[in-house]
Amino acid sequence: MLDIVFLGGGGGRWESITQVKGTGGFRIHSESMNMHVDPGTGALVRMNQLEINPWKTDAIFATHCHPDHYTDAECLVESMTKGMTKKQGILIGNNSVLNGNSRFEKGISTYHQSRVGERHVLGPCDELNIKNWNITATKTKHNDPETIGFKMETGDGVIGYTSDSEYIDSLIEDFDSVDFLIANVIRVKGQKVPGHMCSNDIIEVVNSMNKKPKMLTMYHMGMKMTDPDSEARYISENIEIPVIPAKIGLKVTMENKSCKYDNIKY
């Protein structure tokens, strides 16, 4: 059994600044490993609210070099390494976060990267196995051109995470047959934004799959997504699977490839 706990459901610069929906990323917890994905602005504050112990972090995964996806990563590295006193833990990121490129300086310092036990830079289609989780990086089309999503195969099912991307055909194949899909949907209906998906985009992706996910969570919702519950119903009616908007404290439990959800009270 594993739990995916969301430290917010917001995304974009305005959500990062206002923290209306929260931009702390999400955690994947199992008996063998605890991973923090995209620890953006407010991650540690939300963990404190939800009584999640940051010291119990074994891996960090930052998909690209935008503040709402990496700004608390260095603090998480410090907790993962017991205050930088032990060289341990796993750090995974795309090239821009860990190395920087012509557009972005690296998002996590050389000093912090030097203290982790393992460091992995992934590009689209790269594969990685950690603690019996098989991770495949997926393609995107975003403002950071090296952004990646991932497909993660675990003993309790397959998790897909689109990260930030506008609609591209490869999303259909990359996430076909996953059990649980985390889809970054920044705007409602057909309100397209470069580098991001709107509701109608994810509807097209899911309806084009040979086998749909068992459940979908809307994540990385922007300020103009003013009624996430209503928008989730709209998407669900059009793809005919349960759709849950991510909120601070949403917990999705996967076991034997089934999905159920609850909310952590705080």
C-alpha positions as CSV (number, residue, x, y, z in Angstrom):
1,M,0.0,0.0,0.0
2,L,1.2,3.5,-0.7
3,D,-0.2,7.0,-0.1
4,I,0.1,10.1,-2.3
5,V,-0.4,13.2,-0.1
6,F,-0.9,16.6,-1.8
7,L,0.5,19.7,-0.1
8,G,-1.7,21.9,-2.3
9,G,-3.3,21.9,-5.7
10,G,-2.1,25.2,-7.1
11,G,0.4,26.2,-9.7
12,G,1.8,29.2,-11.5
13,R,3.3,32.4,-10.2
14,W,0.1,33.9,-8.9
15,E,-0.7,30.8,-6.8
16,S,2.9,30.7,-5.6
17,I,2.6,34.3,-4.4
18,T,-0.9,34.2,-2.9
19,Q,-0.9,30.5,-1.7
20,V,-4.7,30.3,-2.2
21,K,-4.5,26.6,-3.2
22,G,-0.9,25.8,-2.0
23,T,2.1,25.0,-4.1
24,G,4.0,22.5,-1.9
25,G,4.1,19.6,-4.3
26,F,3.1,16.1,-3.3
27,R,4.5,13.2,-1.3
28,I,4.5,9.5,-2.1
29,H,4.8,7.4,1.0
30,S,5.3,3.6,1.3
31,E,6.9,1.2,3.7
32,S,10.2,1.3,1.8
33,M,10.5,5.0,0.8
34,N,9.1,8.5,1.1
35,M,9.5,10.7,-1.9
36,H,8.7,14.4,-2.3
37,V,7.8,15.5,-5.8
38,D,8.1,19.1,-6.9
39,P,8.6,20.8,-3.5
40,G,7.6,24.3,-4.4
41,T,6.8,27.4,-2.3
42,G,5.3,26.5,1.0
43,A,6.2,22.8,1.1
44,L,7.6,22.7,4.6
45,V,4.8,24.9,6.0
46,R,2.2,22.5,4.6
47,M,4.0,19.5,5.9
48,N,4.0,21.1,9.4
49,Q,0.2,21.8,9.0
50,L,-0.4,18.1,8.1
51,E,2.0,16.7,10.7
52,I,4.2,15.1,8.1
53,N,7.8,14.7,9.3
54,P,10.3,16.2,6.9
55,W,13.1,14.2,8.4
56,K,11.4,11.1,7.0
57,T,12.3,12.0,3.4
58,D,14.3,9.5,1.3
59,A,14.0,11.0,-2.2
60,I,13.3,14.3,-3.8
61,F,12.1,14.7,-7.4
62,A,12.0,18.1,-9.1
63,T,10.7,18.1,-12.6
64,H,11.8,21.5,-13.8
65,C,13.3,24.9,-12.8
66,H,10.2,27.0,-12.0
67,P,9.8,28.2,-8.4
68,D,6.5,26.5,-7.8
69,H,8.3,23.2,-8.4
70,Y,11.7,23.5,-6.6
71,T,12.0,26.4,-4.1
72,D,11.8,24.3,-0.9
73,A,14.0,21.5,-2.4
74,E,17.2,22.7,-0.6
75,C,15.4,22.7,2.8
76,L,14.1,19.2,2.0
77,V,17.7,18.1,1.1
78,E,18.8,19.4,4.5
79,S,16.1,17.4,6.3
80,M,16.9,14.3,4.1
81,T,20.6,14.5,5.1
82,K,19.9,15.1,8.8
83,G,20.9,18.7,8.6
84,M,23.7,18.0,6.1
85,T,25.5,15.8,8.6
86,K,25.0,12.5,6.6
87,K,25.6,11.9,2.9
88,Q,22.3,10.0,2.1
89,G,19.1,10.2,0.2
90,I,18.2,10.4,-3.5
91,L,17.9,13.6,-5.5
92,I,16.3,13.3,-8.9
93,G,15.7,16.2,-11.3
94,N,15.7,17.4,-14.9
95,N,18.9,19.0,-16.3
96,S,17.8,22.6,-15.6
97,V,17.2,22.0,-11.9
98,L,20.4,20.1,-11.2
99,N,22.8,21.6,-13.8
100,G,21.2,24.7,-15.2
101,N,21.2,25.7,-18.8
102,S,21.4,28.8,-21.1
103,R,18.0,29.9,-19.8
104,F,18.0,28.9,-16.1
105,E,20.6,28.8,-13.4
106,K,20.5,25.5,-11.4
107,G,17.7,25.5,-8.9
108,I,19.5,23.4,-6.3
109,S,22.9,24.5,-5.2
110,T,26.1,22.5,-5.8
111,Y,26.6,22.5,-2.0
112,H,23.2,20.9,-1.4
113,Q,23.7,18.4,-4.3
114,S,27.0,17.3,-2.9
115,R,25.5,16.0,0.3
116,V,23.0,13.5,-1.2
117,G,23.8,9.9,-1.5
118,E,22.6,9.6,-5.1
119,R,22.0,12.2,-7.8
120,H,20.2,11.4,-11.0
121,V,19.6,13.8,-14.0
122,L,16.8,12.6,-16.2
123,G,15.6,13.5,-19.7
124,P,12.6,12.3,-21.6
125,C,12.5,8.5,-21.9
126,D,15.3,8.0,-19.4
127,E,14.6,5.2,-16.9
128,L,15.6,4.8,-13.2
129,N,15.0,2.0,-10.7
130,I,15.0,2.9,-7.0
131,K,13.7,0.8,-4.1
132,N,11.7,-1.4,-6.7
133,W,10.0,1.7,-8.2
134,N,10.6,1.8,-11.9
135,I,10.6,5.4,-13.1
136,T,10.4,6.5,-16.8
137,A,10.7,10.2,-17.5
138,T,8.1,11.5,-20.0
139,K,8.0,14.3,-22.6
140,T,6.5,17.7,-22.1
141,K,6.2,21.0,-24.0
142,H,6.8,23.8,-21.5
143,N,8.6,27.1,-20.9
144,D,11.5,25.2,-19.4
145,P,12.2,23.1,-22.5
146,E,13.8,20.4,-20.4
147,T,10.8,19.8,-18.2
148,I,9.9,16.1,-17.6
149,G,6.9,14.3,-16.2
150,F,7.1,10.6,-15.2
151,K,5.5,7.2,-15.1
152,M,6.2,5.3,-11.9
153,E,5.6,1.6,-11.6
154,T,5.2,0.4,-8.0
155,G,4.0,-2.9,-6.5
156,D,0.6,-1.3,-5.8
157,G,0.0,0.3,-9.2
158,V,1.3,2.7,-11.8
159,I,1.3,6.5,-11.1
160,G,1.5,9.0,-14.0
161,Y,2.5,12.6,-13.5
162,T,2.2,14.9,-16.5
163,S,4.1,17.8,-14.9
164,D,3.7,21.1,-16.7
165,S,3.0,20.7,-20.4
166,E,0.6,21.9,-23.1
167,Y,-1.2,19.2,-25.1
168,I,1.1,17.0,-27.1
169,D,0.3,13.6,-28.7
170,S,3.0,11.8,-26.7
171,L,1.0,12.3,-23.4
172,I,-1.6,9.8,-24.7
173,E,1.0,7.0,-25.1
174,D,3.1,7.9,-22.1
175,F,0.2,7.6,-19.7
176,D,-2.0,5.0,-21.4
177,S,-2.9,2.3,-18.8
178,V,-1.6,4.0,-15.7
179,D,-3.7,3.3,-12.6
180,F,-3.6,6.9,-11.2
181,L,-2.9,10.0,-13.2
182,I,-1.9,13.3,-11.7
183,A,-2.6,15.9,-14.5
184,N,-1.5,19.5,-14.3
185,V,-4.6,21.4,-15.5
186,I,-4.1,25.2,-15.1
187,R,-7.3,26.6,-16.7
188,V,-11.0,25.7,-17.3
189,K,-12.7,24.3,-20.3
190,G,-11.0,25.5,-23.5
191,Q,-9.0,28.4,-22.0
192,K,-5.6,27.5,-23.5
193,V,-2.3,28.9,-22.1
194,P,1.1,28.2,-23.7
195,G,3.0,25.5,-21.9
196,H,0.0,24.2,-19.9
197,M,-3.1,22.2,-20.3
198,C,-6.7,23.3,-19.9
199,S,-9.6,21.0,-19.0
200,N,-10.5,20.2,-22.6
201,D,-6.9,19.2,-23.3
202,I,-6.8,16.5,-20.6
203,I,-10.2,15.3,-21.7
204,E,-8.7,14.7,-25.2
205,V,-5.7,13.0,-23.7
206,V,-7.7,10.5,-21.6
207,N,-10.3,9.8,-24.2
208,S,-7.6,9.0,-26.7
209,M,-6.1,6.3,-24.5
210,N,-6.7,2.6,-25.1
211,K,-7.1,2.1,-21.3
212,K,-8.0,5.0,-19.1
213,P,-6.7,5.5,-15.5
214,K,-8.9,4.4,-12.6
215,M,-8.7,7.9,-11.1
216,L,-7.4,11.3,-12.1
217,T,-6.4,14.2,-9.8
218,M,-6.4,17.7,-11.2
219,Y,-3.2,19.4,-10.0
220,H,-1.3,22.7,-10.6
221,M,-4.5,24.7,-11.0
222,G,-4.1,28.4,-11.6
223,M,-5.8,31.5,-10.0
224,K,-8.5,31.5,-12.7
225,M,-9.5,28.0,-11.7
226,T,-12.0,29.4,-9.2
227,D,-14.3,26.4,-8.7
228,P,-12.1,23.2,-8.9
229,D,-14.9,20.9,-7.7
230,S,-17.2,22.0,-10.5
231,E,-14.4,21.7,-13.1
232,A,-13.6,18.2,-11.8
233,R,-17.2,17.2,-12.3
234,Y,-17.0,18.6,-15.9
235,I,-13.9,16.6,-16.7
236,S,-15.3,13.5,-15.0
237,E,-18.5,13.6,-17.0
238,N,-16.5,13.8,-20.2
239,I,-14.0,11.0,-19.5
240,E,-16.2,8.8,-17.3
241,I,-13.8,8.2,-14.5
242,P,-13.5,9.8,-11.0
243,V,-11.7,13.1,-11.1
244,I,-10.6,14.7,-7.8
245,P,-9.2,18.2,-7.5
246,A,-6.0,18.3,-5.4
247,K,-6.3,20.3,-2.2
248,I,-4.1,20.7,0.8
249,G,-4.3,17.3,2.6
250,L,-5.8,15.2,-0.2
251,K,-4.6,11.7,0.3
252,V,-4.9,9.1,-2.4
253,T,-4.3,5.5,-1.3
254,M,-3.2,2.9,-3.8
255,E,-3.3,-0.9,-3.1
256,N,-3.4,-3.7,-5.5
257,K,-3.9,-1.2,-8.4
258,S,-7.0,0.2,-6.8
259,C,-7.4,3.9,-5.8
260,K,-9.4,5.5,-3.0
261,Y,-9.1,9.0,-1.5
262,D,-9.6,10.8,1.8
263,N,-8.5,14.2,3.3
264,I,-6.1,14.7,6.1
265,K,-7.7,17.1,8.6
266,Y,-5.6,20.0,9.9
